[in-house]
Amino acid sequence: MSDTRARRPGPSVRTRVVEHSDDREQPREDRLVTEEPLEIRVRSRGVAPRRAWVTMRTPGHDFELAAGWLVHEGLTTGAGIERVAYCTDADLSADQEFNVVTVDLADGAAVPHRHVASSSGSSACGVCGKDSVSDALTTRSAAPWAGARPDADVVRRLPDALREKQALFDRTGGVHAAGLADADGTLRVVREDVGRHNAVDKVVGARVLAGEPTATACLVLSGRVGFELVQKAAASGIGSIVAVGAPTSLAAGLAEEAGIDLWGFTSPGRTVRYC
């Protein structure tokens, strides 16, 4: 009798490739990062679950992703999340079982209409209806960071420290990473995902589900800095952002408005501070 139970998708899958070089062709096995949809449903007390968002993500740390996304969107605070679980609806097929998450809110918050009416996204998006800096700051659920922040010497060390913890990137070369660090450069949590914004949701969601404050000294990013990533940092009360790549103009403007130190083009020998 075959086992019909759903198998939880992993963060990468095997594939066969042929590597071409100057003098030969070599068939070999490789790995691809997994990209699958995750539907986030929200249930308030006395209200049936409603779809709030669908994003393409790398499976793993799905509950953290859902919790972080809800906090960053201003739908709840960490204390407002009562339970996160995979959906067990009878109408879900076996391959959907681990692609739908339901979050129970303890504070009775309702899902705003904009999340129900526009509830899908790719692994490259994350603004989710925000159309201005002032709108983005309304989702801030934590006070601005008032503690110490990393200086330039610490900043220059952070991307290499993040890179050392990117195990999935080592296997696939296809994911972004985000990490939360103290002012002295100690990395507290690192997460990887095919989506840059998902990686940030996951690291903050890890703090939320652990019952720890989302506010921290520094967010470290493996790529560029877009507006939506600064918005998430502002919502969580993060004091600074350190990135390997450049920020966009709107990202720099939001960072300045939110009082976030913004560092880009960061490597051991160089970094650029924008505000």
N, C-alpha and C positions, 0 to 999 in steps of 0.2 A: 504494500500500500504506500503510495507516494505521500510526501509531506507537503501539504498545501498551505502551510502557514507562511505569512509574508516574511520576507527577509529584509531586515533594515539595510537600506543602501549605505555603502561605504563612501569615504571621501574621494576615492580614486578607483578606476577600473583598468583592467589589463587590455592591451591592444597589440596588434602586430604591425610593425612598420618596416620599411626598407630605408636604411640610411645610406645616402649617396655622398661620397667624397671624391677627391681628385682621381684616385686610382682604383676604387672598388665600390661595389654595392654590397651591403651587409644586412640581411634580414635579421631582425631581433625583436624581442618583446619590449614594449614601453608601457607607460602608464599615463592615463588622461585623468584630469581632475573631473569629478562628477558634478554635473549641473542638473538640478531637478527643481521643480516648483515646490514652494512651501506656502500653503494657505494658512493665514492666521485668522482665527475666529475669536470673537470676544463675547463673553456672556456676563451680563450684569444681573444682579439679584432681581428675580421676577421677570426677566427678559430672556427670550430664547437666544441662543448663540447667533451672531451675525458675522458675516465675512467682513473683515476690516482691511485686509491687504493680501496680495499674492505676489511673491517675489521669487526670482530664480536664485538658488543658493547652492552651496556645497553642503550636503548632508553632514550633520554632526553639530552638537551644541544648539539644536533647534529651539529648545526651551529658552536658552539665553538670548537667541536671536529675537524671539517673540517678545520677551520681557524688555530687552533693550529698545526694540522698535517702539513699543507702547510708551515707554518713558520719553523717548526722543520726540515722539509725535505729540506729547502733552496730553495723552489720553488718561494717564494715571501716574502715580508715583510708585516707587518701589514698595512702599507699605501697602499700596492698594491692590497688589496682586495676591490673590488668595491661593490659586492653584494653576499649574500649567500641565497639560497632558495631551497625548496624541488622541485624536478624535476616533471614536469607536462606532460611528454611525453604520448601520447595517447596509446602507446603500453605497458605501465606499468599496471599491474593488481592492483586491489584495495589494496591488502595486501603489495604491493611494494611502494605505494605512499609515505610513510614516511620513506622509507629505501634507498632513492637515493637523494643526495644533489648535487647541482651544484654551483660552486664558479666562479664568474666572476672576472677576474683579470684586473685591470686598467692599468697595466704596459706592457701589451702585452707579458708577459713571456710565453714561450712554455714549455709543460710538457716534461722533459727529457725522453729519450727512456726507461731507466731502470724502470720507473714507469708505462709505458704502457705495457712493456713486462712481468713484474713481479708484477701484481697488485692485489694480494690477500693475506690475512693474517688472522691469528687467533687472539683471544682475549689475547693470551700470547706472541705475537711477537711484533716487533717494530724496529728492526735494519734496515730492508728495504734495504738491499744491501750494507750497510756499512761493510767493511772488515778490517778496521784498525783505530787506533786512529787518524792518520793524515787525513784520509778521513772524519771522523766524524767532525773534527774541521772545515772543509771547509764549513759546512752548517751554521756556526755561523752568525746570522744576526744582533746581538746586541753586543756592546762592552762589554768586561769583566766587572763585577760588581766592582765599585770603592768605594762604600759606606760602611757604617758600616755593620758588620755581627753579628749574635747572638753569645754570649759567652756561655760557658758550662752550666751555671745556666739557661739561657733561653732555650738552646737546650733541657735540660732534661724535661722541661715543655711542649714542643711542641706536642709530641705524644698524651698526654692526652687532650690537647686543640683540636687537630684534631679529636680525638675519640668522643668528645662531639657533634660534628657536623655530625657524620656519621648516619644519620637517616635511610638510606636504608640498611645499615649493620645491624642496630637494628632489622629491619623487616625480613631480609633474611639471614644474616650471609654469604653472597656470593659475596661481592664486595670489591674492593680495594678503597683507598681514596688518594687524593693528595691535598695539600693546599699550597698557597703562603703566606708568612709571612714577616713582617718587622723585623728589627734587635732586636726590643724590645719584639718580640713574638706575636705581633698582627696579627691574621689571616685575610687576606684580601678577600680570596675566597677559597672555598673548593668544590671539585667535587668528585663523586663516579662513578665507572664503573666496570664491570666484568673484564676488561683489565687494568693492571697497567699503560701501556703506554697511553691508552685512557684517563685515569683520568688526566694524566699530560697534554695531548693535550687539554683537556677541560679547565683546570684552566688557561693555557696560552692563549687559544682561547678566554676565557672570557675577558681577558685584551685587546686582539687584537680588538675584536668587540666593546669594550667600548672606543676605541681610546686611551688607556693607554699604557705606555711602558711595554714591556715584562720583561725587566730586573728588578730584585728585590733581596732582601737580601737572601731569603731562600725558598727552596722547601721542604715540609714535606711529607713523604711517610709512608703509613701504613704497608708496608712489606719490602722485601729485595730490594737491589739496583743492578739492572743489568746494563750492558753497555749502552743499548738503552735509559735508563732513564737519565743517566749522559749526553749522547749526546744531549738529548732534553734540559736539563738544560744549557749546554754550548751554544747551538744555541740561547737560549733566553736571555743570559747574566745574569744568576742566580748565586749568590755569594756562596751559600752553600746548601748542601743537608743534611737533618736530616731524618733518617730512623729507624723504629722499628727493622728491621732485619739487616743482614750482607750484605756487598757489595761483588761482585765477583772481581777476580783479575784484569780483564780487566776494570771493572768499576772504581776501585781505580786508575789504571794507567791513564785512561782518565781524571779523576777528577784532578789528580796532574798536568797533562799536560795543562789542561784548567784553572788552578788556582782556582778550586772550593774546598772549605772546605767540607770534607766528614765525616759525623758522622753516626755511626751504633750502633746496640744493645742499643737503647736509651730508657730509662725508667726514672721515677722520681729519682731513686737512682743511676743511672749509665749511662754513654755514652762512646763510644770509638771513638776517632778522628783518621782518617786514613791519612790525608794529610792536 
